[in-house]
Amino acid sequence: MRTLLRLLLLFLLPIQISAQQTDSNIFTRIYSGDTLLSTSEYLVLGDSGINVVIAEREEENNNPNCITYKNSYNHVIILDRSPKNLVHVYKRYQPTASFEDYPVDVYQGVLKEPNFETNPKYKRFINRITSECKEGINFAGHYTMVTWGCGSPCQRGAVVDRKTGKIYDGIETTYGVDFRKKSNMVIKNEGVLDRQTALIEIHGAEWYELTHTLWNGKKFVDLQGF
């Protein structure tokens, strides 16, 4: 019986690894379906015969005989009929800002340990924050950004000022955050971006949206557009 169980585990193991690899690239897919709409901003794929309109949100009620399929940033995607199969909506990634546009100098002085009295709610994560701070500065010149999972999918974290030890509230994301040691800009929900095709898969909810955000020394502030 034990031998049979071991053989079964050996058979299943490659499948589990393959699934993990696929999940890590969940938004990097084979793009299939007829092209329903292709503009400088959007690509919509799905079953042929469906008419697609990209409208401003305030124009949604001007199409009473159509259905609102998905929200996308300040737009709505409107279809003239319900699709039989899933319609894939992608926004083209055309950033107006980069990490290099928001450079900072990296602090070379003595690094302060995190002071949990400055933000006591993070005492729950003392081991995680302390451990990450041992790796040094990783964000915006003199900060250590720490993130952890808060569900699936969800990430939260904290930002530690290594000059003072003060702990600030971090950024909450659904699909990860991209940041740099020499910049105070971050890309929120970077995981929805397929960098090979420069396409952002639209899910129709604000918490999935890719945004460029700026750290101002106390909190994160969204940049206009991306």
MILUMLO-418493 format. One record per atom (N, C-alpha, C): residue in three letters; x, y, z. Coordinates in pm, whole numbers, plus 32768, in hexadecimal, padded with zeros to 4 digits. Example, Ala and Ser with C-alpha at 12.3 -4.5 7.8 and 13.67 -1.06 7.14 Angstrom:
<pators>
ALA85277DC7830C/ALA84CE7E3E830C/ALA85287EB6830C/SER85057F1F82C4/SER85577F9682CA/SER850A80038313/
</pators>
This chain:
<pators>
MET80547F878000/MET800080008000/MET8057807E8000/ARG80C2807E8052/ARG811B80F28057/ARG816281077FD2/THR818A80977F94/THR81CC80A07F11/THR816F80DF7EAA/LEU80F180B27EAC/LEU808D80E87E4F/LEU8079817D7E66/LEU807681A87EE5/LEU806582357F07/LEU80DA82887ED5/ARG815582547EE5/ARG81CC829C7EB6/ARG81CA82AD7E1F/LEU81A282427DD9/LEU8199824B7D47/LEU813282B27D1C/LEU80C282B77D66/LEU805983187D47/LEU808B83A57D5B/LEU80D783BE7DC8/LEU810E84437DE3/LEU8173846B7D78/LEU81C5840E7D4E/LEU8226842C7CE4/LEU81E1844F7C63/PHE817084107C49/PHE8124842C7BD0/PHE80E384B67BD5/LEU80B284DD7C4B/LEU806B855C7C59/LEU80C985D37C66/LEU814385BF7C97/LEU819D862E7CB5/LEU81B886887C3E/PRO81D786547BC6/PRO81EF86AD7B55/PRO817787037B32/ILE80FD86CB7B46/ILE808487187B29/ILE8079878D7B8A/GLN809887777C0A/GLN809087E27C6D/GLN80F488517C4D/ILE816D882C7C27/ILE81D288907C05/ILE81A788E17B8D/SER8171889C7B29/SER814588E17AB1/SER80D689437AD0/ALA807B891D7B2B/ALA800D89767B4F/ALA804289F27B95/GLN80A689E17BEC/GLN80E08A557C32/GLN81228AB37BCF/GLN81668A7C7B6D/GLN81A78AD07B0A/GLN81428B1C7AB7/THR80D38ADA7A98/THR806A8B1E7A4B/THR802B8B8D7A9C/ASP80118B737B1F/ASP7FD38BD87B74/ASP802A8C547B82/SER80AF8C437B84/SER81078CB67B95/SER81058D117B1B/ASN80D48CDF7AA9/ASN80C98D307A31/ASN80378D337A02/ILE7FDC8D437A60/ILE7F4F8D317A44/ILE7F1C8D9279DA/PHE7F5B8E0779CE/PHE7F2C8E69796E/PHE7F7A8E6578EA/THR7FDD8E0C78E2/THR80278DFC7865/THR7FEC8D86781C/ARG7F908DA077C1/ARG7F418D377783/ARG7F528D3576ED/ILE7F208CCA76B2/ILE7F148CC67621/ILE7E978D1775FD/TYR7EAA8D7E75AD/TYR7E3B8DD6758B/TYR7DEF8D9A7515/SER7D758D71752E/SER7D258D2E74C7/SER7C9E8D7274BA/GLY7C5D8D57744A/GLY7BDA8D93742F/GLY7BE38DF873BF/ASP7B728E187385/ASP7B6E8E7D731C/ASP7B868F077358/THR7BC48F5F730B/THR7BD98FE87337/THR7B5790367323/LEU7B1A90597392/LEU7A9C90A5738D/LEU7AB7913B7388/LEU7B25916473C4/LEU7B4991F273C5/LEU7BDE91FF73DD/SER7C1F92547390/SER7CAD926F73A5/SER7CC49303738E/THR7CE4934A73FB/THR7CFF93D973F4/THR7D8893F47432/SER7DAD94717438/SER7E2D94947476/SER7E2B947A750C/GLU7DB2946D7547/GLU7DA7945875D7/GLU7D7D93CB75FD/TYR7D2A938B75AA/TYR7CED930C75D1/TYR7CF992A27565/LEU7CF792257595/LEU7CEA91B07540/LEU7C7D9159757D/VAL7C189135752D/VAL7BAA90E2755D/VAL7BA090677503/LEU7BA58FF1753F/LEU7B9E8F7374F6/LEU7B258F247523/GLY7AE78EDB74C7/GLY7A748E8A74EA/GLY7A348E4E7470/ASP79B68E24747E/ASP796B8DE8740F/ASP794B8E5273A7/SER79578E2D7328/SER79398E8B72BC/SER78A68EB272BE/GLY788A8F29728B/GLY78008F587281/GLY77D48FB272F2/ILE78278FC27357/ILE7805901A73C6/ILE784090A473AC/ASN77EE910A73B8/ASN781E919373AA/ASN784591C97433/VAL78B8920C7436/VAL78EE923E74B4/VAL78FE92D574AC/VAL78D693187519/VAL78E693A87523/VAL793293C775A5/ILE7997941C759B/ILE79DC944F7612/ILE79A594DA762C/ALA796794EE769F/ALA7926956E76BB/ALA795495A57741/GLU794696287750/GLU795E966577D2/GLU78F296357833/ARG7912963278B1/ARG78B395FB7912/ARG782E96477914/GLU783696CB7901/GLU77BB97197904/GLU776697037888/GLU779E96C17821/GLU775496A577A7/GLU7711961C77A8/GLU771D95D57816/GLU76E9954D781E/GLU765495457802/ASN760A95A57835/ASN757895A27824/ASN754A95C97798/ASN75A895F27742/ASN7585961676B8/ASN7576959C765F/ASN758D95257697/ASN758294A9764B/ASN7521944A7690/PRO749E946D7692/PRO743C942176E0/PRO7426939376AF/ASN744093777631/ASN742792F275FA/ASN74A192987600/CYS750B92C9763E/CYS7587927B7647/CYS75A1925576D8/ILE7609920576EB/ILE762D91DD7773/ILE76B892127794/THR76C8923B7810/THR774B92637840/THR779691E67869/TYR780391C97821/TYR784B914D7839/TYR78B0915B78AB/LYS790291C478A5/LYS796791D8790D/LYS7988926A791B/ASN79AF928F7994/ASN79E7931379AC/ASN7A7D930E7993/SER7AB5937C7962/SER7B449383794A/SER7B7494107965/TYR7BAE942379DD/TYR7BE394A679FF/TYR7B73950E79F0/ASN7B7D95707998/ASN7B1195D27989/ASN7AB495AF7916/HIS7ABB953578E4/HIS7A67950B7874/HIS7A0C9496789B/VAL79A6947F7847/VAL79569406784F/VAL795C93C177C8/ILE795D933C77CA/ILE795C92EE774F/ILE78CE92BE773A/ILE789392E576CA/ILE780792C976AF/ILE77FB926A7638/LEU77A992017646/LEU779091A075DC/LEU76FF91AB75AE/ASP76E8918C752D/ASP765F919774FA/ASP760B911B7519/ARG764A90B3754E/ARG75FF903C7579/ARG76558FEC75DA/SER76158F937622/SER765E8F3F7681/SER76B28EDA7636/PRO77308ECB7659/PRO77868E6A7613/PRO776A8DDC7641/LYS77798D7D75E6/LYS776B8CF0760A/LYS77E58CC2765A/ASN78588CF57633/ASN78D48CD27678/ASN79118D5176B3/LEU797A8D3D7700/LEU79B98DAD7743/LEU79FA8E0C76DF/VAL79E48E8C76F1/VAL7A268EF376A2/VAL7A9D8F2676F2/HIS7B128F2A76B3/HIS7B8C8F5676F6/HIS7BA78FE876D2/VAL7BB4903A773A/VAL7BCB90C87728/VAL7C5590EB775E/TYR7CA5912F770B/TYR7D2D91547732/TYR7D4191E97719/LYS7D8492297776/LYS7DAD92B37765/LYS7E4192B47743/ARG7E67930376E2/ARG7EF4930976BB/ARG7F42935D7721/TYR7FB29327774A/TYR8005936B77AE/TYR805B93D47769/GLN803A94527782/GLN808094C27746/GLN80A3952577B5/PRO810895037805/PRO81259554787C/PRO815595E0785A/THR8125963F78A6/THR815396CA7898/THR81BE96EC78FF/ALA81DC968C7956/ALA824396A079BC/ALA8290961F79D0/SER830B962C79FD/SER836095B97A17/SER83A795CC7A9C/PHE83E795637ACB/PHE8434956E7B48/PHE849F95DA7B3D/GLU84D995E57AC6/GLU854496477AB0/GLU851496D77AB8/ASP849096EC7AA8/ASP845997747AB1/ASP845197A57B41/TYR845E974C7BA1/TYR845297707C2E/TYR84CA97387C7C/PRO8541976A7C5C/PRO85BB97347C9C/PRO85CF976D7D29/VAL861397217D7A/VAL863B974E7E00/VAL86C8971D7E1C/ASP870E97657E74/ASP879297387E9F/ASP878396CF7F0C/VAL87DD966F7F0D/VAL87D996047F70/VAL8827962E7FEC/TYR87E99625805E/TYR8823964980DF/TYR889A95EE8100/GLN8908962A812C/GLN898295DE8148/GLN89A495D981DD/GLY894D96118232/GLY8969961682C1/GLY89439597830B/VAL894595A2838F/VAL8922953283E6/VAL888B951983DD/LEU8865949B83CE/LEU87D8947883C0/LEU879894618448/LYS872794A3845E/LYS86DD949284DA/LYS8686941484D3/GLU867993D28544/GLU861F935F854C/GLU858E9390854F/PRO852F933E8523/PRO84A393698527/PRO8473938385B5/ASN843293F685C9/ASN83FE941B864C/ASN83689400864D/PHE83419393868A/PHE82B593698686/PHE825B93C086DD/GLU829494138732/GLU8242946E8780/GLU820C94DF8728/THR824894F786B5/THR82179560865B/THR819A95348610/ASN818094B1860C/ASN8109947C85C8/ASN80EC93F38604/PRO80B393F0867D/PRO80A8937486CB/PRO805C93028687/LYS800493228628/LYS7FB792B585EA/LYS80109253859E/TYR808A927F857D/TYR80E392278532/TYR813591CB858C/LYS811B91CF860E/LYS815C91718668/LYS813290E28648/ARG80C090D2860B/ARG8092904D85E1/ARG80F19010857A/PHE813A90678533/PHE8191903884C7/PHE8224905584E8/ILE824490568569/ILE82C9907F8594/ILE833790288557/ASN83208FA58550/ASN83868F4D8519/ASN839B8F668484/ARG832D8F76843C/ARG83368F8C83AC/ARG837D900F838D/ILE8356907A83D2/ILE839090FE83B8/ILE8422910283E2/THR844190CC8457/THR84CB90CC8487/THR8526907E842A/SER84F6900C83FD/SER85458FB883A2/SER85618FFF831F/GLU84FB904082E7/GLU850C90868267/GLU856A90FD8275/CYS8563914182E6/CYS85B991B582FC/CYS864D918F8304/LYS866991148328/LYS86F490E6832C/LYS873390E582A1/GLU86DE90E48239/GLU871090E381AF/GLU8735916F817F/GLY871491D581D0/GLY873B925D81AF/GLY86D092AB8163/ILE86F993188128/ILE869F937080DC/ILE8679932D8058/ASN85FA93338036/ASN85CF92FB7FB5/ASN856F93577F69/PHE855293CD7FA4/PHE84EB94227F68/PHE850494B67F86/ALA84F595087F20/ALA84EF959A7F2C/ALA856395D97F7B/GLY85D995A07F6E/GLY864F95E27FA4/GLY867295C38033/HIS861095C3808D/HIS863095A78119/HIS85C0955E8162/TYR857995098117/TYR850B94BD8152/TYR851B94278136/THR84DF93D9818C/THR84CF934A8172/THR843A932F8164/MET8411930480ED/MET838692DE80D7/MET8377924980F5/VAL8314922A8147/VAL82FA91A0816F/VAL826C917C8144/THR825A91098106/THR81D590DE80DD/THR81BB9050810E/TRP813A9030811D/TRP81138FA88143/TRP80868F8E810F/GLY80648F0F8105/GLY7FE08EEA80D3/GLY7F748F00813B/CYS7EFD8F24810C/CYS7E8A8F388166/CYS7E108EF0812F/GLY7E268E8680E5/GLY7DB98E3C80A5/GLY7DDF8E218015/SER7D818DEC7FCA/SER7D9C8DCA7F3E/SER7D318E077EE5/PRO7D568E687E8F/PRO7DD98EA97E8C/PRO7DD58F2C7EDA/CYS7E3A8F447F2B/CYS7E418FC07F79/CYS7ECC8FCB7FB5/GLN7F0390447FB2/GLN7F82905F7FF3/GLN7F7990E4803D/ARG7FB290E780B4/ARG7FBE91618102/ARG804E916E8131/GLY806B91DB8179/GLY80F391E981A8/GLY810A926881F7/ALA818A92868209/ALA81B492FB8255/ALA822F93378212/VAL824793B7822F/VAL82BD93FD81FC/VAL830A94338275/VAL8388940B8280/VAL83DA943282F3/VAL8441949982C7/ASP8440950C8309/ASP84A4957482EF/ASP8525954C8337/ARG858E952F82EB/ARG860994FE8329/ARG865F956D8362/LYS863895EB834D/LYS867C9659838F/LYS864B966C841D/THR85C896528432/THR858B966E84B3/THR855395F184F8/GLY8537958884AD/GLY84F8951184E3/GLY8460951684E3/LYS8426958784B9/LYS8395959684B9/LYS835595388453/ILE82E395008479/ILE829C94A18424/ILE821D94E483EE/TYR820E94E0836B/TYR819995188328/TYR814494A782EC/ASP80C694C882D6/ASP806F94678294/ASP80A1944D8207/GLY80A093CE81E0/GLY80CB93A8815B/GLY805A93B180F6/ILE807193748084/ILE801193788017/ILE7FC692F58011/GLU7F4492FA7FF6/GLU7EF492817FE9/GLU7EDB92667F55/THR7EF891ED7F2B/THR7EE891C97E9F/THR7EA191437E92/THR7E7A91257E18/THR7E3D90A47DFA/THR7E9D904A7DAF/TYR7EEC90867D55/TYR7F4990377D05/TYR7FD690717D0A/GLY8006908C7D82/GLY809190AE7D96/GLY80B5913E7D7C/VAL813291607D9A/VAL816591E87D8A/VAL81F491E17D59/ASP8216923A7CFD/ASP829E92447CC9/ASP82D992C87CF9/PHE835292C37D32/PHE838F933B7D69/PHE842693327D5C/ARG846A93A37D73/ARG84FA93AB7D61/ARG853C93F07DD8/LYS85BA93D07DEC/LYS8609940C7E57/LYS8625949F7E3D/LYS863494C47DBD/LYS865B954C7D99/LYS85E8959E7D61/SER856D957A7D80/SER84F995C67D50/SER848B95C27DB8/ASN843A962D7DBD/ASN83C8962C7E19/ASN834496137DD1/MET834B95E07D56/MET82D495B67D0F/MET82C3951F7D1E/VAL824594F27D24/VAL822894637D25/VAL81BD94477CBC/ILE81BA93CC7C8E/ILE8150939F7C33/ILE80FA933D7C81/LYS807F93647C99/LYS802193147CE7/LYS7FD792B17C8C/ASN7FC892367CBC/ASN7F8991CA7C6E/ASN7FD691AD7BEE/GLU805991AC7BFA/GLU80AF91967B86/GLU8097910D7B46/GLY806190B07B94/GLY804A90297B61/GLY7FE4901C7AF3/VAL7F8F90817ADF/VAL7F2C90787A72/VAL7F69909D79EC/LEU7FE590CB79EC/LEU802890F67971/LEU807990847934/ASP805D906778B6/ASP80B0900C7869/ASP811990607822/ARG8193905C7854/ARG81FB90B4781F/ARG8228908B7792/GLN82129010776C/GLN82388FE776E5/GLN81E09027767B/THR81619038769B/THR81049072763A/THR80DB9101765F/ALA8101912F76D7/ALA80D991B37709/ALA804191BF770F/LEU7FFF91537738/LEU7F6E91537747/LEU7F4A913F77DA/ILE7EE5918C7805/ILE7EB09180788C/ILE7E27913F7883/GLU7E1690CD78C4/GLU7D94908C78C0/GLU7D3390D5791C/ILE7CBF90F678E6/ILE7C5B91427932/ILE7BFB90E27977/HIS7BE990F579F9/HIS7B8F90A07A47/HIS7B1290EA7A75/GLY7B0D916C7A5F/GLY7A9291B47A7A/GLY7A7F91E27B09/ALA7AE791DE7B5A/ALA7ADC920C7BE4/ALA7B5692617C06/GLU7B4292C97C54/GLU7BAF93287C71/GLU7C2492E77CB8/TRP7C0A92827D0C/TRP7C7892487D58/TRP7CD391F07D02/TYR7CAD91DA7C84/TYR7D0491917C28/TYR7D5491F17BCF/GLU7D37926F7BD1/GLU7D7192CB7B71/GLU7E0692E57B8B/LEU7E5192EB7B1E/LEU7EDD93127B26/LEU7EE493A97B32/THR7F2C93D97B95/THR7F3C946A7BA7/THR7FCD948A7BCB/HIS7FF795027BA7/HIS807895357BD1/HIS8060958E7C4A/THR80AD95757CB2/THR809895B87D32/THR811C95F27D63/LEU811396657DA5/LEU818A96AB7DD2/LEU818D96B17E6B/TRP81FF968F7EA5/TRP8212969B7F36/TRP824297297F55/ASN81F697737FAA/ASN821A97FE7FC6/ASN8260980F804D/GLY828997A18088/GLY82CE97A68109/GLY82749784817E/LYS81F197818166/LYS8192975E81CE/LYS812696FC819E/LYS81069706811D/LYS809E96AE80E7/LYS80AF96A28050/PHE805F96478015/PHE806196347F84/PHE7FF496877F43/VAL801796CB7ED7/VAL7FBB97217E8E/VAL7FBA96F27DFC/ASP7F4396D77DC6/ASP7F3896AA7D3D/ASP7F6097167CDC/LEU7FAC96EF7C76/LEU7FCD97497C09/LEU7F5C97487BA3/GLN7F4B97B57B5C/GLN7EE597BB7AF4/GLN7F0F97657A7F/GLY7EB497097A57/GLY7ED496B379E5/GLY7F4596567A07/PHE7F7B961579A0/PHE7FF395C279B1/PHE803C95B4792E/
</pators>
